[in-house]
């Protein structure tokens, strides 16, 4: 089923690497990824392009599964070599933007609901209703050890805890009724205590008395983003997610994934309009298709295969250094991110890749499809995918910053608007209004 208007999100990590492991090696200029101005400028560019939101992926540790050591990831700059906390970054962005949604990743495995509820309610107030929480369960033992835990919870247990986590967090957000805050200065009445409620949640994994100590915010609840693609992850997403981000290497796989989400939503008793499915793409824009391909090839040539394998090992929670780099890839197993690893394994076998090849491909884009073309060609490809019902829009993943976003906003967005599949201006002020949820 086609949609009237596609949705766009900008994907970022507060560090030197996004899906592109070449990003920090930009041959044109240094990349000041430790500065606030870098991120505020990017967000302002995306807001100029009327993006629904920008969101930051995050993880709570360095990658040291490859060789069970930090050397490769730190030496070559893998996806986890540096990740600043995204919530303070979003606070800086909220001060210089007015409409674009603001999403940050927080883990349900190594945090507590009261803390998360306060963080995102605060961000929602400060931004005027633009907050989003990208919910993750975390993925490997390195993160566990940073919190004094010897090993990571198994896959399904992480999602069982996450279900409880969302239940209690939402109860905390709902503990203030929308009209509880009175602010009658003349009578000296701050709020109506009858409209502020204890939560008294007592689950298998989590407990919280509540209520939250912050009144209701413009959106009521921040928007929930999720990216689980395993069977258990999809069940969780169907229950809670309002935006689902995924990586599908082809349009057909995008279509299958989106259809499966819509079936899962129906089983969960939710309308399909309650959740937007946004697959990731990495565009390379040129005056000609040949120029765009040259940009892509130059970008990909900067990838060291070992850096991709370092990130892949972290995502799989498996030491891949024990395998022959130049042998064909057999099935890769994962106790971490299952959907992504299954995809790598399938593509590698289909294309006859060695492990070194797989590391290079993973370092290029973490399997995000790379689109090459003129602004018109890229816009038409995105519009066709969107109109076919294969997605509700796209997550745009940059190859280089700020160039990738600047080119997309200045050159591709006008073409999408010409094709009447994308807004010319925001219709509201909150993220929920942008998304229509």
N, C-alpha and C positions, 0 to 999 in steps of 0.2 A: 504494500500500500504506500503510495507516494505521500510525501508531506508537503505542506505549503511553503515552509521556510526552513532551510537547513540551519543547524547550530554548529558553532565553531568554538573550540577550546585550544588554548596554547599550552603546550607541555613543556615544563621546565624542571630542572633540578638545581638547587642552590649550590652549584659547584662547577667544575671544569668540563663535565661531560653530561650529555642528556642521553638520547638513544645513540646519537653520533658520538663515537669515541675520538673523532678528529676535531671536535668543536674547539677545544682549547688550543689546537695547533693551527688556528686560522692564519694563513700565510699573509694576510693583508694587514693585520694589526694584533696587538696584545688583547687578551680577553680578561677584563678586570672583574672576575667572578667573585671576588671577596668584597666588592664595594656595593653599597646600597644603590648608588646612582645607576649602576648597570641594570639592575632589576626594575627600578622605577621607570627608566627610559623604555625598556622593553614593554612593560605593562601599558605605558601611555601609547606606544605604537599599536598594540593590540586593541586598546580601547578606541583609537582612531579608526581601526578596522571593524568596529562594532562587534568584536568577539563576545560570546556569552561569558566566558571566564578564562582565567589563566590558573593552572594548578601545578603544584610542585610535588613530584614524587620524592620519597625519602626512605632512608634505611638507617638503622641504629648501630652501625659498625662498619669497619673497613672490610674489604673482601680478602680473606686469607685462606680460602678452601683450595685454591690451585697450589699444589705442593704443600698444603697446610702451612703456609707461610705468607707473610705480607709483601714479600719482595717484588713479585711481578706486578701486582696491582698498584703499589706505590711507585715503582720505577717508571711504569708506562702511563700511569694515570687512568685507571679503570673507572667504572661508573660509581664506585664507592670510595675512591681515593680521598675525596673531600665532599662532604654534604653538610652545609650549614642548616640550622634549624629553620624551616620555612615559615613558621608562624610570625616571628619577629620581622622577617622579610616582607610578609604580607601586610603587617602593620605599617611599614614604611610605604608600601604601594598604596594602601588605602588612603593615605594622607594626600596623595597627588593624583588620584583618579576619582571618578564620580559614579561610573556605571558598571564597569567590568566586574564580573564575579571573581571571587578570591578563594582558591582551594588549597588546602594544605593536607599532607598525609600525617596521620597519627595511627599508631599501632594499638590494637586491642589486647595484645599479648603482654606488652611491657609498659602499660600505663593503667590508670584507674579512671572509671567513668566520671567521678566528680571533677577531676582535673580537666578532662577533655570537655565536659559540659561547660565549665567556666571559660576555657580558652575560646571555644567557638562562639559562645554567647557574647563574650566581650568583643570578638572580632566582628560579629554581626551588628552589634550596636555601633562600633566605631566606624564601620563601613556603610552604615545605613541600609543593612539588609542584603549584603552581598557574600556572606560566608558560605563555604562548602567544606565538608570533611571527606577526604579520600581515605576510606577505611581499609586498612591492611591488617593482616594477622602476623606479619613478619615471616622470615623465610629460612633462617639457618642458625646453626649453633653459635656462630660468632656473636650474633646479637644476644643470645641467651647469656653467654659468658660475660658480656658487658654489664649485665644486671645480676651477676652473682649466681647464675643458674647454669648447671653443667651441660644440659642438653635441651634442645628445643622441644616444645610440645609436638606430638604427632599431628599430621595434617587435619584430621577430622576433629580432634580435641581443640585445635586452635579455632575452628569455626564454631564449635559448641560454646566456647568461651565468648567468641565474638557475638553470637546471638544474645547471650545474657548481657554483654557489654552494651549493645544497642538498646536492649529493653530498658536497662536502668538509666542510660544516658537520656533517652527520650522521655522517660518519666521525670527526670530532673529538669529537662527543658520545659516540660508541661507543668511543673510544680507551681509556677506562677500563672494564674489565669491572665488573659490579655488585658483585662481592665482592673487588675489588682492594684496597680500604681495609681494613687489618687492625687498626691502633691497639692493638697489644700493648705496653702501657707497660712491663710487667715485662721483656720480652725486648728492648725497644727497636726493634721492627719496626713501621714506619709503614704500609707498603703492600707488596704483592707486585709486584715489577718485571716479572715474567713476565705479569702481567695488565694492564699498561699498555703501549700499543702506538703505535709511530710510524705516521703516516698515509701520508706520502710521496706526496701527490697532485700530479699534474702534468698539467694540462688545457690547453685552448686559451686560456682566459682567466685561469685561477687556478692558483696553486701553494701548497701548504702541507705542511710536514714533520710538524707535530704532535709528540707527543701534546698534548692539551689539558692545562692545568695545574690542573684542578679535577676532583675525583673524580665518579663517577656520582651523579646527583641522583634525587629521589624518583620522578619520572616517566620517568627514562631520557632521553627526548627531550621537550622542550617541545612542546605542541600547535601544529600549523601551520595558520594561517588564510590564506585567499587569496580574491581577488575578481575574478580575470580572467574576462572574458566574451567576448573575441574568440576566434576559432578557436584561435590559438596559446596564448592565456591559458587556455582550457579544457583543452587538452592538458596544459599544465603543472599545472593544478589537479588533474586526474585522476591524475597521477603522485604528487603530494606532499600535497595539502590534506587536512586532517581536519575543518575547518570551512570552508564556502564562504559568504561573505556576498555578497548580490546585491541589486540594485534592480530591481524589476519593478512597473510601475504598476498591474497588475491581477492578480486571482487566476488568470486563465487564463494569463497570461504567467509567473507564478510556477510554475504546474503544468508548463508547457512547459520552463522552465529546469531545474527539478528533474529532470524526466524525462531531459533531455539530459545532465545530470550523471551520472545513474545509468547511462545508456548508455555514457558516457565511462569511468566506473569499471569497467564490465564489460570494455570493450576493453583497459583497462590491467591487467586481471587482479585487480582489487580488489573485495571484497564491498561492496555499497551501504551496509552498516552501518558501514563504516570512515570515512565522511565525512558530516557533517551539513550540510544545505543550509538556510540561514537568510536569507530575504528580509527587507528592512527595512520597517518601518511607523512612521508618526508618529501616535500616538493623541491625540485631544482628548476628554477625559472630562467629561461633564456630568450633572447630575441628570435632564435631559431631552435628547433628541436636539437640540432647538432650541438649548438652552444650549450644547451642545458645538459646534454649527455657529457660534454667535456667537463662541465662543472662537477657533475656527479663523479666522474672517473677521477678527477683531481682530488676530490674529497676522499673517495674510497682508497686512493693510493697512500694516504697518510696513516692508514690503520695498521698497527702491528698485530698480527694474529694472536700473540700471547695475551694481549690486553683484552681481546674479546673472550678468550678462554678463561681469563681470570673472572670476568663478570659472569660468564656462563656457569662456571663452577660455583660461584656464590649463589646464583639464582637456583641452581639445581641442588645445592648443599651437598655436592659430591666433588672429590678431588679428581680432576681430569688429567692431572700431570702424570698419572701412572700409565696412561694410554699412549700408543705410538702416534705421534703427530702426523705421520705421513701414511697411516693405514686408513682404509675406508671406515667411515663411521658405522658402527653397529648401533643397536638400540641404546639410547641414553636414559638412565633412570634418575628419578628425582624424589627427594623428600622435601623439596622446597617448592618452587613455582612449577606446578605440574603441567599446566596448559602450554606454557612457552617452551618447555623442554621437549614435550611430545612433538611440538611443531618443528623444532630444530632437528630432531631425530628423523622425522618424516621427510623433510625437505632435503636433508643431507643424503639420505638413502636414495631418494628419487633422482638427485642430481649427481650421485656418485662422488660426494665430497669426502676428502680426508678430514681428520680432526683439525688440521691447520686451516683448511678451507672454511670449515664451520666457524672457527675462531675469528677468521677475517670477516666473514659474513655477519657474525654477531656483533663484532666491533663496528661495522659500518652503520648498523641501524637497529640492532637487537630484533631483527626480523621485521621491522616496520617497512612496508613497501615504499620504494623510492620512485617518485613520479617525475618524469622529465618532459619538458615541453615549453611552448610559448604560454603566456598568460591565458590566451584563449583556449589552447589545447587542454591545459590543466583544469581550467574552470569547467570546460565541457565534460571532461572525464569525471570530475567530482559531481557535477550536476546529473549526469546520466546514472551514476551509482546511487545518488540520493533519490532521484525520481523513481528508480526501480524498486525502492523500498528496502534496499540492502543496508541502509543506515539512516539515522536521523541527522547526520552531520558528520563532522570529522574532528579528530584531535590532530592539530598541526604540530609536527615534531621538527625542530630546526636542525639543519646540518651545520650552519655557522650562525653566530649571533654578533650583531643584530641583523645581519643581511637577510637571512632567510625570512624572518618575520616582516622586515621592511619591504622586501620584494613582493611577498604575498599580499600584504595590505595595500600597497600602492598599485600593483599590477593585476593580481588575480581577483581580489575582492570586487573591483569595478566590473570585471567580466561576469562574476557571479550575480551581481546586481543587475547587469544587463540581461542576463538569462532569467531574471525574476525568481531566483531560488534563495535569495539572501536579502536580509533587511538593509535599508538605507539609513536607518537610525534606530536607536533603542525605543521600545514602546513603553517601558516602565523603568523603575529605579532599582528593583531588587533582582537577584539572580533568578528567583522563582518566576518572576514576570518575564524575564528573557527566555526562560526554558518553557514557559507555558505549563507549569506544573503547580 
